[in-house]
Amino acid sequence: MINAQDIKNGTCIRMDGRLYFCVEFLHVKPGKGNTFMRTKLKDVVDGRVLERRFNIGEKLEDVRVERRPYQFLYTEGNDDIFMNQETFEQIPIAKALVTGSDFMKEGDVVEVVTDASTETVLYAEMPMKVVLEVTYTEPGIKGDTATNTLKPATLETGTEVRVPLFVNTGDFIEVDTRDGSYISRVKA
């Protein structure tokens, strides 16, 4: 158990039978009345964000979480199979629990967050930026660099993203795994 005033970004708590991560907190001391904590909590399972107020001194059930690197091996049905980098143990994780799974290729390392008391996987997270090769896109025309026009491009993982007109097949690009947006072209 922790006190409400000890909640910080990244703190995981169990409330109403569900797990929540604190994504934002503010210690509020109004002119009148008692001090309280205003928080934004993100549901681990469905990703919904809710706002809650906690009075100072209120007890909350904290959950100890562990973050470990796991390597993506292959896909089997609706699960992705990962290997623990330290123990070489292989575990299946549902595709729905892996953020940015569309940009994942064999050998990529993700961060897996588990509940330390029950050893259940809460979610797996890809790095925010990955470099992938463009396997197909319409050829660019010389001089098409001045506009902000985007065209579709298929990446080596099979995912389609929007890229500027000057990107060609065979180029390596950096992609944001959270929303699939193009960041920049990378020299191979």
N, C-alpha and C positions, 0 to 999 in steps of 0.2 A: 504494500500500500504506500502511496505517496500523497503528499499534500498538494492541493490545487495550485499553490504558489510555486511549486517545483516543476510544473509542466513547461516544457521547452519544445522547439521545433524538432521533430523526429521522435518525440516520446510516443510510445505505443501504450494505449490504455484499453481495458475491457470495460464496456459500458452497455447495458441492456443486452447482454449475451453476444455482442459483436465487438470486433477489434477495430480501433481507430488510431490513425497516426495524426499527431498535431502538425499542421502545416503553417499555422500562424497563431501567435498569442500576443495579448496586450494586457499589461498589468494596469488596471484602472483604479484611480483614487479620486472619487467624486468629492465635491465640496461638502455635501451632506451624505450621510449613510456610510455603509461599510465598503471596504476595498474588495474588488472582485477581479477575476481573470476572465477576459473575453477571448475565446478561442475559435479557430476553424479546425474542424476535425474531418479527416478523409477516411471513409470506410474502406477497409482493406479489400473486401470482397468485390463490391460493385463500383468503387471509386467515387461515390457521391460525397459531396462536401456539405457538412452541416455546421451551423454556428451554435455554440453553447457558452453559457456563463456559469462560472463556478465561484462560489464564495471562498474567501481565504480561509484555510483550515479544513475545508471539505476534503474527505479522504477519497482517493481514486485508486482503482485496482490497476497497477501497472503490469505490463507484459514485457518480459525480457526477450529481446529479439537478437538474433545473430545474423550477421551478413558474411557470406562466404562466396568465393569465386567458384563457379562451376563452368565446365566446358560443354558446349552443345555438340552432341554426337550425331543424332539422326532423329527423324520423325517416325512415330509408329501410331497410326490411327489418329486419335485426337490429342495424343500426348507427344511432347518433345522429351527425348532422353538426354539427360545431362550427367556428367561425371564430376564428382568432387575432386578438386585439384590437389587436395592433401591426402585423402584416404583412397582415392580411385574407385569409390563406391558409385554405382550408377543408379539414378533415380528418375522416374517419370514425372513430368510436371505438365498439367493441362495447358493447352495453348492459350486459353483465356487468361491464365495467370501470368503470362509472359508479355511484358510491355515491349512493343517494337519488334515482335516476332516476325513480321513481314520482311525485315531487313537482316535476319539472322542467317548465317551460312555455317556450314560445318567447321568446327574448330573455334568459333567465336566464344569468348569468355563473357559470361553474364554474372551479375551479382544476385544471389539467391538469398532472400530474407526468410528466416524460419523462426517460429515460436520456440524458444529454448526449452520451455517446460514440457511441451507435447511433441516436439520435433516435427510439427506439421509445417509445410511450406505455405507461406503467406502470399508471396509473389516473387517473380524473377524480373530483373530489370536490365535491359540492354544499355550500353554506354549511350550518352546523348547524341554523339556524332559517330558515324561509321563511314568508311571509304569503300565504295562499290564501283564495279565496272559497268558501263553502259553496254548492253549486248545488242540493243537495236533502238534506233531513232532515225527519223527522216534526216537526210544529209543537210548540213547548214550551207547557206549561200554566203559567199564572201561579201562582207559589208553589213551582215545582219547582226551587228553588235550594239547598235545605238538604241534600239527599242527595248521595252520591258516585256515583250511578247514571249510566251512560254509554249513549248510543244511537249507532247508525251514522249517518254523514254522508258524502255524496259531495262531493268537492272539484272545482274547475274542471279539474284534470288527469285526472279520472276515477277517482282513487284513493279508496278508502273508508277512513275512520278513525273512531275512537270519540271522541265529544265529550260534554260534560255536557248535561243536559236543557234548559238555558236557551238553548243555541245554536240559531238559526233559519236558514232558507234566506236567503241574501243577506248573512249576517254574514261578516266576515273573521276568520280565526283564524290563530294562529301555531302551526306544527307542527315537531317535531324530525325532521329528515330521516334520522337514524340508525336510529330505531325506529318512526317514524310516530305518535308519541304527541302528544296535544293539549297545548299549553303554556298559551295564554291567548287570550281574545277581543281583537281589535284594533279600535279606532275607525277607520272609513274616512276 
